[in-house]
Amino acid sequence: MAQDTMMSADQIWRAVAAERAGLVQLLEPLSEADWDQTSLCDGWRVRDVVAHVVLSARASIGWILINVIRARGSLDRAIRDTAIRHTERRTTQQLLGELRDSIDARITAIGTTPADRLMDLLVHGQDIAVPLGITHDMPVAAARVAINRIWTMDAPFHARKKFNGYRLVATDTDWSAGVGSPITGPVAALLLITTGRQHAWDKLTGADAARFAQS
């Protein structure tokens, strides 16, 4: 796995700010119906995804613990429920304003890194854009940092286990990981499939790509 062009922490945070600003630009012209569109995240509308992105920029350990307890110990349920509750208490313009105010925030929840914030924004940007039929380009350098983070962590995506026996190879940057049958394509598409986004498989090639796409 190539490491020579990875970003510094400061560069990652600047990329995070750029992604938040880009998401604001994507959202500003949307109608109320667009904000209520179902996203690629199961059970979340566009506005719920935006609420999650806003909350991730301000989460403290105390806030996380309270909401995990409230969700009966499930972190996934806590993330979903807090986003939806936040949405219910905000107008569209308030959510957009909160996202705009978070652009330069440099906060990471315990156990996470700046790369986690970048990955979250890159993937959720597509969760919003794709169902709306909007092209929202993913910077190659940022996507490389994000997929490297996904590959080297375990929960929640378990990418190394899921793709055991395969070699993921980016065609637009110097990144590859794993051993075995190749799956190749743009690093953005590789990031999306490692985080469970099935729609990105049509941008990838490999003998078993069709099997994964249907699983």
C-alpha distance (Angstrom), angle and dihedral (degrees) to the residues before:
residue distance angle dihedral
M1 . . .
A2 3.80 . .
Q3 3.79 115.3 .
D4 3.79 105.0 168.7
T5 3.79 99.6 99.6
M6 3.80 101.1 38.4
M7 3.78 116.2 135.7
S8 3.79 127.2 -107.3
A9 3.80 117.8 -117.8
D10 3.81 90.6 -100.7
Q11 3.81 91.3 51.0
I12 3.80 90.3 50.0
W13 3.79 91.7 52.1
R14 3.80 90.1 49.8
A15 3.80 88.6 51.4
V16 3.82 88.7 50.1
A17 3.81 90.0 53.4
A18 3.79 90.5 48.7
E19 3.80 91.5 51.8
R20 3.80 92.6 49.3
A21 3.80 90.6 49.0
G22 3.80 90.6 48.1
L23 3.79 90.7 50.3
V24 3.81 90.0 52.7
Q25 3.81 89.1 53.5
L26 3.80 90.6 49.2
L27 3.81 92.7 50.2
E28 3.81 101.0 41.8
P29 3.83 97.6 79.8
L30 3.81 95.8 41.6
S31 3.79 122.0 116.6
E32 3.80 124.0 -127.1
A33 3.81 87.4 -104.0
D34 3.81 89.3 56.1
W35 3.80 90.8 52.2
D36 3.80 88.1 53.7
Q37 3.83 92.6 49.5
T38 3.81 115.2 121.3
S39 3.81 109.2 -104.1
L40 3.80 127.7 -147.8
C41 3.82 87.9 -97.6
D42 3.78 108.9 93.6
G43 3.80 110.4 -108.3
W44 3.82 94.9 3.2
R45 3.77 129.0 111.8
V46 3.80 121.1 -152.6
R47 3.81 90.2 -95.7
D48 3.82 91.2 52.8
V49 3.80 90.9 53.7
V50 3.81 89.5 50.3
A51 3.81 90.1 50.8
H52 3.81 89.8 52.3
V53 3.80 91.4 51.2
V54 3.81 90.3 49.5
L55 3.80 93.3 48.9
S56 3.80 93.3 47.2
A57 3.80 88.4 61.0
R58 3.79 92.6 60.6
A59 3.83 107.3 29.4
S60 3.82 117.0 138.2
I61 3.80 126.6 -170.1
G62 3.81 91.0 -109.4
W63 3.81 92.3 51.7
I64 3.81 91.1 47.8
L65 3.80 93.8 49.6
I66 3.79 93.3 48.3
N67 3.78 92.6 51.3
V68 3.80 94.8 43.8
I69 3.82 88.9 53.6
R70 3.79 89.0 47.5
A71 3.83 88.4 52.7
R72 3.82 91.0 52.2
G73 3.79 94.4 -106.4
S74 3.81 98.8 -49.7
L75 3.81 113.7 126.2
D76 3.81 91.9 -168.2
R77 3.80 91.4 52.4
A78 3.80 90.3 46.2
I79 3.80 91.7 53.4
R80 3.79 92.0 48.9
D81 3.80 96.6 43.2
T82 3.80 96.3 46.3
A83 3.81 91.5 50.5
I84 3.80 92.5 50.5
R85 3.81 93.0 45.3
H86 3.79 89.9 50.0
T87 3.80 90.9 51.0
E88 3.79 92.1 51.2
R89 3.81 90.1 58.6
R90 3.81 97.7 46.5
T91 3.78 136.0 67.6
T92 3.78 119.1 -133.1
Q93 3.79 91.4 -102.8
Q94 3.80 91.8 49.3
L95 3.81 90.6 53.1
L96 3.78 90.4 48.6
G97 3.80 90.4 49.1
E98 3.80 91.9 50.3
L99 3.79 90.6 50.8
R100 3.80 90.3 49.4
D101 3.81 90.7 49.7
S102 3.82 90.5 51.7
I103 3.81 96.2 56.0
D104 3.80 95.9 104.6
A105 3.81 97.8 33.3
R106 3.82 114.4 129.4
I107 3.78 102.6 -167.0
T108 3.79 126.9 136.2
A109 3.77 124.6 -173.0
I110 3.80 116.2 -125.2
G111 3.80 111.4 -75.8
T112 3.80 93.8 22.3
T113 3.81 135.0 96.2
P114 3.81 136.9 -148.5
A115 3.83 86.6 -97.3
D116 3.82 88.6 61.5
R117 3.79 90.4 56.8
L118 3.80 90.2 49.0
M119 3.80 93.0 48.2
D120 3.79 91.3 48.2
L121 3.80 92.3 52.9
L122 3.79 95.3 45.1
V123 3.79 93.6 50.6
H124 3.79 97.0 39.9
G125 3.79 90.1 48.4
Q126 3.80 86.9 62.6
D127 3.82 91.3 43.1
I128 3.80 86.0 61.6
A129 3.81 101.4 36.4
V130 3.80 102.1 44.3
P131 3.83 98.5 59.2
L132 3.82 88.8 47.2
G133 3.81 92.1 52.2
I134 3.81 91.6 -118.3
T135 3.80 122.6 143.1
H136 3.81 107.7 -132.5
D137 3.79 109.0 177.0
M138 3.79 119.3 -140.2
P139 3.84 115.4 -143.0
V140 3.79 110.0 -119.0
A141 3.82 96.3 -137.1
A142 3.80 92.1 49.7
A143 3.81 92.3 46.6
R144 3.78 89.8 51.9
V145 3.80 92.3 54.7
A146 3.80 90.1 47.4
I147 3.80 96.7 49.8
N148 3.78 91.0 45.7
R149 3.81 87.7 55.7
I150 3.81 91.5 48.0
W151 3.80 91.9 49.8
T152 3.80 95.1 49.8
M153 3.83 96.6 46.4
D154 3.80 128.7 69.7
A155 3.80 116.3 -151.5
P156 2.90 135.0 73.1
F157 3.81 99.9 17.9
H158 3.83 103.5 23.3
A159 3.81 90.0 -158.5
R160 3.81 96.2 170.0
K161 3.80 91.1 53.3
K162 3.80 94.2 43.8
F163 3.80 92.5 49.9
N164 3.78 97.8 37.7
G165 3.82 107.3 147.8
Y166 3.80 93.5 27.3
R167 3.78 135.5 95.8
L168 3.78 115.9 -143.8
V169 3.81 111.5 -151.5
A170 3.82 125.5 -174.6
T171 3.79 114.7 -143.3
D172 3.81 96.7 -162.2
T173 3.82 101.3 47.0
D174 3.78 139.7 22.5
W175 3.79 99.7 -88.6
S176 3.78 132.1 119.4
A177 3.79 136.2 148.8
G178 3.77 139.7 178.6
V179 3.78 133.5 34.5
G180 3.79 127.2 -99.8
S181 3.79 139.2 35.2
P182 3.84 109.8 17.1
I183 3.79 125.9 -113.8
T184 3.78 108.6 -172.5
G185 3.78 138.6 -176.0
P186 3.81 144.3 95.1
V187 3.78 114.8 -23.6
A188 3.82 90.1 -122.5
A189 3.80 90.6 59.5
L190 3.80 91.1 46.8
L191 3.80 89.7 52.3
L192 3.77 91.1 51.3
I193 3.80 96.3 49.3
T194 3.80 92.0 47.3
T195 3.81 87.8 55.8
G196 3.80 91.8 49.4
R197 3.81 101.6 -99.9
Q198 3.80 103.9 145.8
H199 3.80 97.0 -170.8
A200 3.83 91.5 73.1
W201 3.81 94.2 65.3
D202 3.81 91.9 86.7
K203 3.81 88.3 69.0
L204 3.82 93.6 55.1
T205 3.78 134.2 77.7
G206 3.78 132.9 -156.6
A207 3.77 138.9 115.6
D208 3.81 92.9 -92.5
A209 3.81 99.2 33.5
A210 3.82 92.2 104.4
R211 3.81 91.1 52.7
F212 3.77 92.5 52.7
A213 3.79 91.3 45.4
Q214 3.80 90.4 58.0
S215 3.82 96.6 43.8
